[in-house]
Amino acid sequence: MIKFLKNLFNGFIIAGIIIFLIGVDYWMFRAGLPYQDPPMDLQIQYAIDQGIGDTLMSVGFEVGIIGVVSRIVTAIVSRRKVKQA
Protein backbone atom coordinates (compact mmCIF):
# COMPACT_ATOMS: atom_id res chain seq x y z
CA MET A 1 0.00 0.00 0.00
CA ILE A 2 2.85 2.39 0.83
CA LYS A 3 4.50 1.65 -2.54
CA PHE A 4 1.23 2.47 -4.32
CA LEU A 5 0.97 5.78 -2.46
CA LYS A 6 4.59 6.66 -3.23
CA ASN A 7 3.98 6.05 -6.93
CA LEU A 8 0.74 8.04 -6.81
CA PHE A 9 2.42 11.02 -5.16
CA ASN A 10 5.35 10.82 -7.59
CA GLY A 11 2.73 11.12 -10.32
CA PHE A 12 1.39 14.26 -8.63
CA ILE A 13 4.89 15.74 -8.59
CA ILE A 14 5.47 14.96 -12.27
CA ALA A 15 2.01 16.25 -13.24
CA GLY A 16 2.64 19.46 -11.30
CA ILE A 17 5.93 20.04 -13.10
CA ILE A 18 4.36 19.40 -16.51
CA ILE A 19 1.39 21.69 -15.84
CA PHE A 20 3.73 24.39 -14.54
CA LEU A 21 5.90 24.18 -17.65
CA ILE A 22 2.85 24.39 -19.92
CA GLY A 23 1.86 27.51 -18.00
CA VAL A 24 5.31 29.00 -18.53
CA ASP A 25 4.96 28.23 -22.24
CA TYR A 26 1.65 30.09 -22.41
CA TRP A 27 2.90 32.97 -20.28
CA MET A 28 6.25 33.54 -22.03
CA PHE A 29 5.95 32.24 -25.58
CA ARG A 30 2.29 32.38 -26.56
CA ALA A 31 1.47 35.64 -24.81
CA GLY A 32 4.99 37.02 -25.18
CA LEU A 33 5.63 40.73 -25.19
CA PRO A 34 2.74 42.77 -26.55
CA TYR A 35 3.22 45.25 -29.34
CA GLN A 36 3.63 48.88 -28.38
CA ASP A 37 0.20 49.97 -29.67
CA PRO A 38 -1.63 46.75 -30.53
CA PRO A 39 -5.16 46.66 -31.90
CA MET A 40 -7.94 45.68 -29.52
CA ASP A 41 -8.17 42.06 -30.72
CA LEU A 42 -4.45 41.50 -30.03
CA GLN A 43 -4.81 43.06 -26.58
CA ILE A 44 -7.67 40.69 -25.83
CA GLN A 45 -5.73 37.66 -27.09
CA TYR A 46 -2.67 38.69 -25.06
CA ALA A 47 -4.79 39.04 -21.91
CA ILE A 48 -6.40 35.64 -22.49
CA ASP A 49 -3.07 33.87 -23.07
CA GLN A 50 -1.49 35.56 -20.07
CA GLY A 51 -4.45 34.59 -17.87
CA ILE A 52 -4.24 30.97 -19.03
CA GLY A 53 -0.49 30.96 -18.30
CA ASP A 54 -0.97 32.43 -14.84
CA THR A 55 -3.68 29.91 -13.98
CA LEU A 56 -1.69 26.93 -15.26
CA MET A 57 1.44 27.98 -13.40
CA SER A 58 -0.40 28.39 -10.11
CA VAL A 59 -2.28 25.08 -10.49
CA GLY A 60 0.92 23.27 -11.47
CA PHE A 61 2.76 24.72 -8.49
CA GLU A 62 -0.04 23.72 -6.11
CA VAL A 63 -0.25 20.16 -7.50
CA GLY A 64 3.53 19.81 -7.23
CA ILE A 65 3.58 21.06 -3.64
CA ILE A 66 0.74 18.69 -2.71
CA GLY A 67 2.73 15.83 -4.23
CA VAL A 68 5.96 16.77 -2.43
CA VAL A 69 4.28 17.21 0.97
CA SER A 70 2.34 13.96 0.57
CA ARG A 71 5.50 12.14 -0.48
CA ILE A 72 7.34 13.43 2.61
CA VAL A 73 4.48 12.37 4.90
CA THR A 74 4.42 8.92 3.26
CA ALA A 75 8.18 8.55 3.76
CA ILE A 76 7.89 9.49 7.45
CA VAL A 77 5.02 7.06 8.01
CA SER A 78 6.83 4.22 6.24
CA ARG A 79 9.98 4.79 8.33
CA ARG A 80 7.97 4.64 11.56
CA LYS A 81 6.38 1.36 10.49
CA VAL A 82 9.81 -0.12 9.75
CA LYS A 83 11.16 0.94 13.18
CA GLN A 84 8.15 -0.52 15.00
CA ALA A 85 8.38 -3.90 13.23
N, C-alpha and C positions, 0 to 999 in steps of 0.2 A: 504494500500500500504506500509506503514511504517513497519507493522508487517511482511509482506512478505519479505521486504528487510532485516529486522533483522534476520529472519530465514535463509535467503540465506547467509548472512555474517557469521552467526554462523556455517553454513555448511562449509564455506571456512576455518574457524578457525579449525574445527574438521578435515577436510581433510588435512590441513597443518600439524597438529600434527601427524596424521597417516602416511603421506608420510615421515615426518621427522624421525619417529620411524622405519619405514621400511629401511630408509637409514642408520640409526644407526645399525640396524641388519646386513645389508650387510657389513658395514664398520668394525664392531667389530667382528661379529661372523662368517660370511661367509668368509671374507678375513682373519681376524685374524692376528696372528703374523706369518710371513713367516719363513720357516726353515732357518738354518744358511747358507747352500749351496744347495739351491733347484735346481732341474733340470729346464731346460728352460720352459717346459710346465707348471710347477707349478708357475714359475715367471710370466708367461703370465696370468694365471688364477687369481693370486693374484692381478695383476695390473688391470685386467678387473673388478673384484669384488670391489676393492677399488675405481675405477672410478665410478662405478654404485652407490656405497654408497655415495661418495662425491656429485654426481649430485642429488641424491634423497634428501639428507639432505639440499642442497641449495634450491632446488625447494620447498620442504616442508616448509622451513623457510620463503621463499618469499610469498608463498600462505598464510601462517599463519599471516604474517605481513599485507598483503593486507586485510585479513579478519578483523583483529583487528582495523586497521586504518579506514576501511569502517564502521565498527560497531560503532566506536567513532563518526564519522561524522554523521551517522544516528541518534545516540542518541542526539547529539547537535541540529540537525535540528528538531527532534521531540519535544524537549523541547522548542524551539523557537515557534513552531506552537501552543503548549499548552499555552504559555504565551500570545500570540497574540489573542487567541480566547476568 
